[in-house]
Amino acid sequence: MTTGRVTLVGAGPGAADLLTYRAWRALTTADVVVTDRLVPHEVLDELDARTEVVDVGKTPGRHTLPQEEIDALIVARALAGAHVVRLKGGDPFVFGRGGEEVAACRAAGVPVEVVPGVSSALAAPALAGVPLTHRGTTTAFHVVTGHTRDGEAQLDDVSVACVTSRAATLVVLMGVAALPGIVARLLDAGAAPDTPVAIVERGSLPDQRVTRVALDLAAKRAEEVGVRAPAVVVIGDVAHSTLLEVARDAGGAAGRGGG
């Protein structure tokens, strides 16, 4: 029997029209689609009726299949001759365990290709009008996960320094549950209480919501308004609500001055 192949596809932040053309081509040639929870399900509805869709999506505190079983499923279907598309939210190599799945395929001798996706780390802030870098404000950003194996908030020293020094924007994925601990860690390390924070829920979807607040009030405000996952937390001066207005006004003044 001829060995099949695996295509590891990033589905983007959630909106169907942010799926790449290469991703769509892979989906239309798949025999089996092994899908996560946070993908545009309307895309799955458009697949050929003969395409098998296997949902292995995870929700906080509930995993349909352990990661090792997902790896085994993908490999087994490919070894049986199928073209398997592993469809993952965002980008498969940004906290998506894509590296583990590629390693499992290669260890089994299964050809595997990666199709990058638009990560919510980039898309959600952009769609909320938050530039991760901005000339005159910051020239770098740092992306971390707020979710750890033991469920405790854990920021490394580099992440903390981004905020305390205001040298870089900190972007936290999967950080809703850990937000109180993240805030406490940053404030204890000397971060300014008024550091701007933007929390972008359901980025790219019709019910996207943005909550802007100062760092010291972020956890309390998130609880008050009922922030829920999936959400991206942006911490740093770029999250200030007037940033783009100030930049626009400065640009206009410069233009008028040169006249």
Disulfide bonds with the S-S distance in Angstrom:
none
